[in-house]
Amino acid sequence: MIQLSGIHYIRGERHILNDVNLQIESGQHWVILGRNGSGKTTLLELMNGYEFPSRGSVTVLGNRFGQCDVREVRKKIGYISQSLFEKLNLSDPVQEVVATGEYAFLRFYQDIPQEVKDKAFDMLKRVRIPHLADQPLGSLSQGERKKVMLARSLMMMPSILILDEPAAGLDLYEREKFLADVNELSQQQITVVYVTHHIEEIMPLFTHVAIIEQGELIASGRKEDVLTPENLLQAFGVSVSIEWFQERPWIKVL
């Protein structure tokens, strides 16, 4: 599904990514874990073809970036990020915002086909907020906005869904509701890549974890093997113990 080979990403004097190798297979769901500024979001930008490596290669769904039409590949990738949300119009109705995902538009300037409206409403029902369909996007809570972005990202029935710190800014209640919606993606034929620096967001859905620190992958593989006190100490500089409860990891600071 996604292969990063020998990735170096250099901007000016800064070596943001250093010899990163990562392979994500069909049927796997990955969390990319690390501190702020470790290079997580840059990895996502490379996977989406919004940035290109200084050295190395990126292959997504069998397409090597630089040798294909990246715009066509992006049609098979759902992407949720704060930067994308900030480009949307807060006065647009929620159902219309979700419908833009069908074409990867930011907003409509013509009539929306009825079948696309109906599909958008079905997506809102899937994330349990159909009652907000006619509300302006800007009137929603943070948690509701995250659900709208999730519904929008699913409009094109993507093969890959990439989420960049989607639970940032949510309180405990809204976070758990949103994570429950993410966890239900296990019932669909979709590969999920989820970036966070909060270990407790690693839901049962996720099968694999990659830990990145200062632009280098320090561990990657099955989550049970990667989430160890030693790896977390190296990544976060804090001694912790880990407890697993209902297939989720929880940490205690020692």
Secondary structure, 3 states (H helix, E strand, C coil): CEEEEEEEEEECCEEEEEEEEEEECCCCCEEEECCCCCCHHHHHHHHHCCCCCCEEEEEECCEECCCCCHHHHHCCEEEECHHHHCCCCCCCEHHHHHHHHHCCCCCCCCCCCHHHHHHHHHHHHHCCCHHHCCCEHHHCCHHHHHHHHHHHHCCCCCCEEEEECCCCCCCHHHHHHHHHHHHHHHHCCCEEEEEECCHHHCCCCCCEEEEEECCEEEEEEEHHHHCCHHHHHHHHCCCEEEEEECCEEEEEEC
